[in-house]
Amino acid sequence: MLERTLVFVDTSYLLASFYNSWEIGARAQLEIDLPEVVANLGVMISHQLHQPIHRQMWYDGIPDSGPHRYQRALRSCDGVQLRTGQLIEWGERRTQKGVDTRLVADLVINATRGQFSDFVLVSGDADMIPGVEEATNNGVRVHLYGFGWDSMSSALRHACDTTTILDPREDFADSMQLRVLEGPLPPSIRERPIADAEPVEDNQGPTEVPGLGPDPLAAPEEPAPAPDPASSSASSVASDEPVDPPAEETPVTPATPSPADMPKPGPKPGPVPAEPATPAEKPKPETICDEDSEDVPAPKPAPKPSMMAPRRKLRSRYVPLPEEVWTSSGFQTPYDVGQQYAAWWFENAASSEQRDKAHMLSGGGLPPEIDRPLLQFACETLHEYTLTETQRVNLRDGFHSGIRGVLINIRRES
């Protein structure tokens, strides 16, 4: 048996651990350099085991649309072989088919060949236990690498020879970076004039101008009789005007009419009666300003996608908060989570019709309106990116048990 190492990596487990190490708002901006992760992982393993790495085997499911960018990056790495299964999508749910089976099969096949002395397994799924046990029975040392005690099965840890806990943000700091987006724009506080707070009906009429009567429309009619003295003065001016041209012909007369005319220009504010018209016209630009002020706040700038990270969906009322559900002490299993959700769902989310038919949920398949929130709640409670088929079966069994317990308690109380 050669002293060399073969590495098996569960890609979905690694990527989920990397994303979960950041806050929700930063996950959308997180960029993972998988070739750098491959290099860092190889250096850590070679330093710990003091022997060369033969190859790294990465396992992931490929959707029908083709490999995504992370999978294409792995295919271009030296010393890495991408072993793929199938990724099935049902709406928002994603399930890998053939990925874990292929990984376990490779563990068994390479262990029986006797070409490697050490296996490094980067995973936390209990489905790997049969392959790990077969490898150890063939004399291969199996080293488990994980990202947190909560993300690994305790039975899997006991089946391996050694366990190493890694911190994505410390051990792989150079492999992750946040894409710095444009910062949010400073809030623009639009100050509206006080007049805008009044009802629209009050602003339909002409605005009141200080110095005018209560009826500004009648204001131009009131000074109408005033032009009579002005007209008399204007007539006197008109009578004087024909005298002026001959007076202008003589050089002496221009001095005499000037003092006489100086007081007479007083009536020239004959447009003064038109002053009521000018204040009546003044409200127009003010009303225009009011209309502009009303139109200004109307267009609201739509936020650009580059301003902030994409917003997550609002929490469904069928998915409880952690504080709303009792938690058992110690390590939680999918079976426990299913029981917890069943009790909460019956008391808080179920309709009267669903409660009447709750006996039909004590076994068999669950309807989508219950199964989807149940899976979402389990992923959040167990800190899992996705659940295996075994975990889902145990989760639904726990829900069935919880419903039966609720119905039994109701019968006892009645």
Number of C-alpha atoms within 10 A of each C-alpha: 11 9 14 18 25 20 22 24 21 19 20 17 22 19 15 15 20 19 20 15 14 14 9 13 13 15 16 17 16 16 13 19 16 18 18 15 19 19 14 16 16 17 13 12 18 14 10 8 15 12 14 15 21 14 16 21 20 23 23 25 24 19 16 10 7 11 14 10 10 14 20 12 13 19 16 12 16 12 15 17 16 19 19 20 19 15 18 15 12 7 6 6 11 14 17 21 18 15 22 20 14 16 25 19 15 16 24 19 14 16 24 16 10 14 15 20 19 25 25 22 23 21 23 25 20 17 19 21 19 15 20 25 17 17 25 18 12 15 15 23 20 24 22 24 23 24 21 14 14 14 17 21 18 14 13 20 20 12 20 21 15 13 18 13 12 14 14 23 15 9 13 17 13 14 19 18 13 12 11 10 12 12 9 11 10 6 6 6 7 9 8 13 11 7 13 13 8 10 9 10 7 10 14 9 10 17 15 14 13 8 8 14 11 11 9 18 14 12 17 16 13 11 15 11 10 13 16 11 11 19 14 12 18 19 12 12 18 13 11 14 15 10 12 16 12 11 16 13 10 9 8 10 14 15 11 10 16 12 10 11 14 9 10 14 13 11 17 13 11 16 12 15 18 14 15 20 16 13 18 19 12 14 16 13 10 13 16 11 12 17 13 12 17 14 10 12 13 9 7 7 7 6 10 10 11 12 12 18 15 13 10 9 6 6 9 9 10 19 21 19 12 11 7 12 14 12 14 11 6 6 10 13 17 24 21 20 27 27 23 22 28 25 21 19 23 18 12 12 17 16 12 10 8 13 16 10 11 17 14 15 21 20 14 10 12 16 9 9 9 17 16 16 18 24 23 19 20 27 16 14 16 17 15 18 18 21 21 16 13 12 19 19 15 18 25 26 21 23 29 24 21 26 26 21 15 17 17 12 11 10 8 7 7 6
